[in-house]
């Protein structure tokens, strides 16, 4: 065999190995596995100490204590001093995108799938922090920002990372940078008004062309049959369902609507979950009113900052969930005494009976971890169950994925985190992350982390 032939043969043999090492979820890791651990937190209100979870073909098939029977063909891994729980869920973030917003304020045609960078260090860091799911969506510096999706922080392709591509669309009620609130609302209303005008114009065109075609066919009754049936009233109509009726509305198909406007039609049809950016109490009022006027309130998740706490009653009245971004504290001065008044907003939301989730603050050490945020809530008096739910089950419910992620239950995804202590203990370390039955992270093989721990640099 020639040297060149040997070199080519070696390259072909090496290629599958390289491919497996790059996929994130390597096929060699897939299959059936069971974990027996010191503590198993299922998030359904029960804790097993010790506990066992069985995963087969990427799904959880059994949960129980130390005496749970393990199928003969399932590999058992034992960590008697470790804690296993579903992992943290970041409800709403623009991390991992090549840019959070486009310059176009109204962009319902955008989709984060075209902007997510699977090899971003952002996702690598999230795995180290024990995050198993992230709702990635365009930022708030927009009017209509586009469509988001729920992803796992591992995988080399969008398909491998995606847990659900129907997270919903971003709409900002709070003004974008340099805009007033009135300009923001005017732009949003104009986008809807322009769509309605364009739809009516298109419907008139369809009616006109249908009438012309019908007249032509009638005049040519004695002639040869046309290759086209001339049926402009086909079954593809009915795409536009929102708003008042107008002539030809029932004839409009998806293909008849400009592709830059289809996302807005989906929003107004009620086919999209809407992440409504309402940073202040005033924005909550305007956002709730706007959604009610269009019959969309049932599709809203309010995305707020701490300053929106004064609208807690309005939020409760809406019956919709809330995700709190940025700082959990609202700080202001008493106008009379000039004393600083600090309000811990999760407490306000919890006492109001709101279903809420917490976001991390990537610009600050400590709050960059969802576990830290939840632990802070406990320190401030929230029940542990409520604090932990704000970073696990509540985000999953907001995505409509409560049967897949956020809790350990039979038939849910085999997605969980193994830690060397309580997940809300700041000193606990993430040992492994498993996503849909495949190992996505192992602290022992985290080369970048090991170099830091050893004081090595290169």
Phi, psi and omega per residue, in radians:
X1 nan 2.313 -3.116
X2 -1.240 2.782 3.129
X3 -1.088 -0.657 -3.138
X4 -1.161 -0.691 3.133
X5 -1.132 -0.716 3.117
X6 -1.104 -0.687 -3.141
X7 -1.138 -0.728 3.127
X8 -1.138 -0.729 -3.130
X9 -1.110 -0.709 3.129
X10 -1.131 -0.653 -3.138
X11 -1.141 -0.731 3.131
X12 -1.150 -0.639 3.117
X13 -1.221 -0.555 -3.102
X14 -1.340 -0.487 -3.047
X15 -1.006 -0.832 3.124
X16 -1.077 -0.586 3.130
X17 -1.143 -0.761 3.115
X18 -1.124 -0.693 -3.127
X19 -1.094 -0.757 3.121
X20 -1.101 -0.651 -3.082
X21 -1.263 -0.298 -3.079
X22 -1.733 -0.251 -2.987
X23 -1.291 -0.351 -3.098
X24 1.496 -0.945 3.038
X25 -1.850 1.475 -3.073
X26 -1.277 2.511 -3.115
X27 -1.103 -0.393 3.127
X28 -1.175 -0.375 -3.119
X29 -1.604 -0.218 -3.077
X30 -1.341 2.781 3.122
X31 2.373 -2.525 -3.082
X32 -1.990 2.344 -3.094
X33 -2.608 2.588 3.065
X34 -2.270 2.526 3.089
X35 -2.070 2.279 2.977
X36 -2.009 2.029 -2.966
X37 -2.227 2.938 3.127
X38 -1.161 -0.686 3.132
X39 -2.434 2.325 3.128
X40 -2.127 1.991 3.141
X41 -1.772 1.946 -3.046
X42 -1.580 -0.370 -3.089
X43 1.329 0.187 3.034
X44 -1.769 0.223 -3.123
X45 1.746 -0.135 -3.133
X46 -1.968 2.606 3.075
X47 -2.300 2.287 3.116
X48 -1.822 2.198 3.120
X49 -2.371 1.786 -0.115
X50 -1.292 3.011 -3.108
X51 -2.447 2.818 -3.110
X52 -2.391 2.414 3.037
X53 -2.283 2.387 -3.121
X54 -2.011 2.263 3.123
X55 -2.109 2.230 3.097
X56 -2.309 2.247 -3.120
X57 0.907 0.731 3.053
X58 1.422 -0.010 -3.127
X59 -2.117 2.577 3.067
X60 -1.328 2.196 -3.111
X61 -1.927 -0.298 -3.142
X62 -2.791 2.536 3.096
X63 -2.427 2.395 3.116
X64 -3.080 -2.824 -3.127
X65 -1.559 -2.810 -3.091
X66 -1.164 -0.382 -3.095
X67 -1.603 0.099 3.121
X68 -1.077 2.280 -3.112
X69 -1.289 2.313 -3.138
X70 -1.758 2.217 3.079
X71 -0.977 2.587 -3.028
X72 -1.097 -0.473 -3.073
X73 -1.693 0.255 -3.137
X74 -1.870 2.290 3.129
X75 -1.344 2.146 -3.129
X76 -1.683 2.243 3.059
X77 -2.014 2.278 -3.078
X78 -2.016 2.224 3.095
X79 -2.336 1.413 -3.006
X80 -1.113 -0.336 -3.110
X81 -1.843 0.103 -3.034
X82 -1.811 2.851 3.066
X83 -2.016 2.347 3.117
X84 -2.048 2.252 3.109
X85 -2.562 2.991 -2.971
X86 -1.146 -0.248 -3.073
X87 1.630 2.810 -3.107
X88 -1.467 2.627 3.128
X89 -2.198 2.137 3.097
X90 -1.613 1.905 -2.984
X91 -1.084 -0.743 -2.884
X92 -2.641 1.991 -3.135
X93 -2.669 2.720 3.017
X94 -1.895 0.168 3.088
X95 -1.135 2.629 3.131
X96 1.488 -0.065 3.098
X97 -1.607 2.635 3.095
X98 -1.222 -0.408 2.958
X99 -2.773 2.503 -3.026
X100 -1.266 -0.616 -3.079
X101 -2.438 2.619 2.969
X102 -1.571 2.942 -3.131
X103 -1.298 -0.391 -3.136
X104 -1.322 2.111 -3.074
X105 -1.207 -0.612 -3.135
X106 -1.900 1.819 -3.031
X107 -2.438 1.077 3.135
X108 -1.204 -0.128 -3.138
X109 -1.524 -0.104 -3.118
X110 -1.383 2.661 3.082
X111 -2.483 2.280 -3.077
X112 -1.125 -0.252 3.116
X113 -1.045 -0.457 -3.138
X114 -1.510 -0.095 -3.044
X115 -2.112 -0.235 -3.140
X116 -1.291 2.341 3.085
X117 -1.826 1.800 -3.058
X118 -1.035 -0.443 -3.100
X119 -1.717 0.257 3.099
X120 -1.103 2.481 3.065
X121 -1.050 -0.381 3.121
X122 -0.947 -0.819 -3.096
X123 -1.236 -0.617 3.075
X124 -1.069 -0.759 3.125
X125 -1.149 -0.656 3.141
X126 -1.110 -0.644 3.080
X127 -1.096 -0.759 3.123
X128 -1.073 -0.486 -3.115
X129 -1.540 -0.046 3.124
X130 1.478 0.384 3.097
X131 -1.479 2.294 -3.135
X132 -1.951 -0.255 -3.137
X133 -2.650 2.449 3.136
X134 -2.353 2.321 3.015
X135 -1.595 1.787 -3.082
X136 -1.718 2.216 -3.032
X137 -2.600 2.694 3.122
X138 -0.961 2.731 -3.102
X139 -1.247 -3.066 -3.026
X140 -1.626 -0.041 -3.119
X141 -1.506 1.091 -3.031
X142 -2.726 -3.040 2.927
X143 -1.980 -1.025 2.942
X144 -2.138 1.985 -2.919
X145 -1.626 -0.380 -3.124
X146 2.082 -3.072 -2.973
X147 -1.648 2.414 3.087
X148 -1.841 3.120 3.075
X149 -2.686 2.726 3.113
X150 -1.660 2.217 -3.073
X151 -2.266 2.753 2.933
X152 -1.565 2.584 -3.117
X153 -1.431 0.711 3.131
X154 -2.714 2.613 -3.105
X155 2.124 2.577 -3.076
X156 -1.673 -0.125 3.121
X157 -2.304 2.835 3.104
X158 -1.074 -0.667 -3.135
X159 -1.111 -0.703 -3.129
X160 -1.214 -0.576 -3.096
X161 -1.425 -0.550 -2.966
X162 -1.193 2.203 3.008
X163 -1.698 -0.584 3.094
X164 -2.802 2.251 -3.105
X165 -1.685 0.172 -3.094
X166 -2.019 0.727 3.121
X167 -1.057 -0.667 -3.139
X168 2.187 -2.942 -3.026
X169 -2.060 2.656 3.110
X170 -1.695 2.278 2.982
X171 -2.277 2.284 -3.103
X172 -1.833 2.120 3.006
X173 -1.591 -0.695 3.020
X174 -1.105 2.398 -3.022
X175 -1.152 2.476 3.056
X176 -1.241 2.922 -3.059
X177 -0.958 2.216 3.102
X178 1.491 -0.046 -3.121
X179 -1.833 2.713 2.992
X180 -1.572 2.883 3.103
X181 -1.118 -0.650 3.139
X182 -1.150 -0.679 3.106
X183 -1.155 -0.666 3.120
X184 -1.068 -0.881 -3.117
X185 -1.174 -0.619 3.115
X186 -1.114 -0.718 3.127
X187 -1.134 -0.697 3.134
X188 -1.155 -0.773 3.134
X189 -1.160 -0.661 3.141
X190 -1.156 -0.609 3.105
X191 -1.076 -0.715 3.112
X192 -1.220 -0.748 -3.137
X193 -1.105 -0.757 3.129
X194 -1.105 -0.707 3.106
X195 -1.048 -0.783 3.140
X196 -1.086 -0.717 3.108
X197 -1.112 -0.781 -3.119
X198 -1.130 -0.647 3.130
X199 -1.173 -0.716 3.121
X200 -1.137 -0.707 3.111
X201 -1.098 -0.769 3.137
X202 -1.121 -0.692 3.122
X203 -1.110 -0.708 3.094
X204 -1.089 -0.702 3.107
X205 -1.079 -0.734 -3.140
X206 -1.124 -0.761 3.114
X207 -1.087 -0.751 -3.132
X208 -1.109 -0.845 -3.125
X209 -1.145 -0.576 3.104
X210 -1.158 -0.721 3.132
X211 -1.151 -0.746 3.116
X212 -1.071 -0.748 -3.136
X213 -1.134 -0.717 -3.140
X214 -1.119 -0.720 3.106
X215 -1.111 -0.702 -3.135
X216 -1.127 -0.706 3.133
X217 -1.182 -0.665 3.137
X218 -1.130 -0.688 3.141
X219 -1.241 -0.374 -3.065
X220 -1.902 0.481 -3.077
X221 -1.049 -0.606 -3.096
X222 -1.488 -0.130 -3.101
X223 -1.454 -3.023 3.127
X224 -1.231 2.658 3.107
X225 -1.101 2.408 3.117
X226 -1.327 2.634 3.084
X227 -1.150 -0.482 3.103
X228 -1.750 2.539 -3.126
X229 -1.435 -0.156 3.102
X230 1.204 0.254 -3.088
X231 -1.493 1.644 3.112
X232 -1.428 -0.156 -3.092
X233 -1.751 0.902 -3.014
X234 -1.453 3.086 -3.023
X235 -1.310 -0.082 -3.122
X236 -1.377 -0.107 3.130
X237 -1.242 3.064 3.109
X238 1.576 0.191 -3.135
X239 -1.150 -0.681 -3.116
X240 -1.575 2.006 -3.065
X241 -2.013 -0.251 -3.047
X242 -1.504 2.852 2.973
X243 1.311 -2.994 -3.111
X244 -1.293 2.690 3.066
X245 -1.329 2.647 3.056
X246 -2.646 2.783 -3.072
X247 -0.992 2.214 3.097
X248 1.516 -0.027 -3.109
X249 -1.023 -0.717 -3.088
X250 -1.244 -0.145 3.131
X251 -1.608 -0.245 -3.058
X252 -1.232 2.201 3.065
X253 -1.851 2.974 3.121
X254 -1.040 -0.636 -3.125
X255 -1.194 -0.392 -3.133
X256 -1.348 -0.318 -3.085
X257 -1.646 2.351 3.112
X258 -0.957 2.375 -3.050
X259 -1.097 -0.393 3.091
X260 -1.319 -0.213 -3.097
X261 -1.946 -0.119 -3.073
X262 -1.104 -0.631 3.112
X263 -1.063 -0.656 3.128
X264 -1.233 -0.632 3.052
X265 -1.087 -0.750 3.119
X266 -1.058 -0.689 3.113
X267 -1.083 -0.908 -3.059
X268 -1.235 -0.451 3.042
X269 -1.233 -0.255 -3.082
X270 1.465 0.365 -3.114
X271 -1.618 -0.047 -3.085
X272 -2.143 2.462 2.916
X273 -1.277 2.372 -3.056
X274 -1.998 2.163 3.087
X275 -1.702 1.766 -2.973
X276 -1.650 1.939 -3.116
X277 -1.357 1.904 -3.122
X278 -2.298 1.388 -2.997
X279 -1.160 -0.460 -3.091
X280 -2.091 2.954 3.105
X281 -1.074 -0.671 3.094
X282 -1.081 -0.712 3.118
X283 -1.135 -0.624 3.095
X284 -1.062 -0.773 3.119
X285 -1.047 -0.870 -3.112
X286 -1.145 -0.690 -3.135
X287 -1.147 -0.753 3.120
X288 -1.102 -0.750 3.135
X289 -1.110 -0.785 3.136
X290 -1.057 -0.792 -3.122
X291 -1.158 -0.691 3.115
X292 -1.132 -0.740 -3.124
X293 -1.048 -0.567 -3.109
X294 -1.733 0.078 3.126
X295 1.206 0.547 -3.049
X296 -1.973 0.101 -3.024
X297 -1.021 -0.599 -3.104
X298 -1.212 -0.154 -3.096
X299 -1.868 0.126 -2.978
X300 -1.640 2.403 2.786
X301 -2.039 2.135 -3.140
X302 -1.394 2.269 3.057
X303 -1.927 1.980 -2.969
X304 -2.240 2.923 2.953
X305 -1.906 3.104 -3.075
X306 -1.065 -0.487 -3.093
X307 -1.229 -0.146 3.114
X308 -1.490 0.058 -3.057
X309 -1.083 -0.467 -3.130
X310 -1.213 -0.215 3.088
X311 -1.758 0.384 -3.109
X312 -1.010 -0.668 3.126
X313 -1.151 -0.707 3.092
X314 -1.108 -0.731 3.123
X315 -1.100 -0.751 3.119
X316 -1.117 -0.699 3.136
X317 -1.092 -0.581 -3.128
X318 -1.221 -0.452 -3.114
X319 1.269 0.295 -3.075
X320 -1.898 2.662 3.130
X321 -1.271 2.850 -3.051
X322 -2.349 2.405 2.979
X323 -2.030 2.209 -3.094
X324 -1.662 2.130 3.138
X325 -1.926 2.751 3.120
X326 1.289 -2.687 -3.093
X327 -1.112 2.549 3.085
X328 -1.526 -0.079 -3.118
X329 -1.879 2.423 2.962
X330 -1.921 2.210 -3.070
X331 -2.109 2.234 3.090
X332 -2.558 2.978 3.136
X333 -1.816 2.366 3.029
X334 -1.134 2.190 -3.054
X335 -1.140 -0.315 -3.129
X336 -1.678 -0.943 -3.067
X337 -1.558 -0.287 -3.096
X338 1.127 0.310 3.074
X339 -1.399 2.592 3.130
X340 -1.311 2.264 3.122
X341 -2.012 2.118 -3.118
X342 -1.942 2.275 3.129
X343 -2.103 2.170 3.087
X344 -1.541 1.848 -2.918
X345 -1.174 -0.683 3.086
X346 -0.960 -0.601 3.087
X347 -1.119 -0.752 3.120
X348 -1.068 -0.803 -3.129
X349 -1.128 -0.739 -3.131
X350 -1.117 -0.767 -3.138
X351 -1.193 -0.441 3.093
X352 -1.417 -0.124 3.133
X353 1.415 0.347 -3.131
X354 -1.388 2.473 2.948
X355 -1.468 1.971 -3.058
X356 -2.327 2.740 3.038
X357 -2.154 2.822 -3.135
X358 -1.954 2.585 3.032
X359 -1.926 2.790 3.081
X360 -1.570 2.856 3.065
X361 -2.031 1.748 -3.031
X362 -1.215 -0.246 -3.114
X363 -1.497 -0.074 -3.080
X364 -2.260 2.378 3.060
X365 -1.262 2.335 -3.056
X366 1.778 -1.273 3.087
X367 -1.118 -0.173 3.067
X368 -1.236 -0.155 3.131
X369 -1.886 2.278 3.121
X370 -1.138 -0.552 3.100
X371 -1.108 -0.646 3.095
X372 -1.132 -0.753 3.138
X373 -1.066 -0.775 3.137
X374 -1.164 -0.684 3.126
X375 -1.125 -0.639 3.088
X376 -1.089 -0.666 3.105
X377 -1.078 -0.716 3.120
X378 -1.126 -0.736 3.101
X379 -1.023 -0.600 -3.106
X380 -1.533 0.116 3.000
X381 1.903 -0.054 3.107
X382 -1.281 2.555 3.035
X383 -1.066 2.546 -3.126
X384 -1.000 -0.712 -3.111
X385 -1.065 -0.720 -3.133
X386 -1.196 -0.702 -3.140
X387 -1.143 -0.764 -3.119
X388 -1.217 -0.634 3.111
X389 -1.097 -0.549 -3.105
X390 -1.155 -0.277 -3.139
X391 -2.142 0.239 3.122
X392 -2.419 -1.421 -3.008
X393 -1.267 -0.622 -3.132
X394 -1.133 -0.788 3.047
X395 -1.019 -0.732 3.139
X396 -1.058 -0.716 3.129
X397 -1.149 -0.653 3.129
X398 -1.145 -0.531 3.085
X399 -1.435 -0.177 -3.019
X400 1.323 0.471 -3.075
X401 -2.109 0.474 -3.054
X402 -1.125 -0.333 3.103
X403 -1.595 -0.007 -3.092
X404 -2.000 -0.818 -3.069
X405 -2.328 2.979 3.076
X406 1.595 -0.319 3.126
X407 -2.641 2.681 3.083
X408 -1.650 1.985 3.121
X409 -2.625 2.740 3.133
X410 -1.068 2.347 -3.122
X411 1.417 -0.095 3.029
X412 -1.322 2.920 3.084
X413 -1.041 2.515 3.043
X414 -1.365 1.099 -3.068
X415 -2.055 2.139 -3.087
X416 -2.902 2.981 -3.123
X417 -2.182 2.423 3.060
X418 -1.858 2.154 -3.105
X419 -2.185 2.789 -3.124
X420 -1.554 0.161 3.113
X421 -2.944 -2.906 3.139
X422 -1.081 2.347 -3.110
X423 -1.107 -0.323 3.124
X424 -1.754 0.136 3.047
X425 -1.575 2.124 -3.047
X426 -1.067 -0.374 -3.128
X427 -1.551 -0.150 3.136
X428 -1.213 2.523 -3.118
X429 -1.983 2.518 3.054
X430 -1.386 2.125 3.138
X431 -1.589 -0.824 -3.127
X432 -2.579 2.681 2.999
X433 -2.223 2.213 3.105
X434 -2.027 2.298 -3.128
X435 -2.220 2.075 -3.113
X436 0.894 0.763 3.053
X437 1.415 0.095 3.134
X438 -2.104 2.427 3.141
X439 -1.300 2.061 -3.114
X440 -1.754 -0.346 -3.108
X441 -2.672 2.469 3.050
X442 -2.442 2.104 -3.099
X443 -1.004 -0.622 -3.095
X444 -1.187 -0.397 -3.135
X445 -1.934 0.219 3.090
X446 -1.382 1.616 -3.007
X447 -1.065 -0.742 -3.107
X448 -1.129 -0.736 3.131
X449 -1.167 -0.720 -3.122
X450 -1.096 -0.644 3.100
X451 -1.123 -0.701 3.122
X452 -1.136 -0.775 -3.108
X453 -1.132 -0.546 -3.140
X454 -1.564 -0.005 -3.137
X455 1.267 0.366 -3.126
X456 -1.627 2.652 3.067
X457 -2.576 2.693 -3.113
X458 -2.607 nan nan
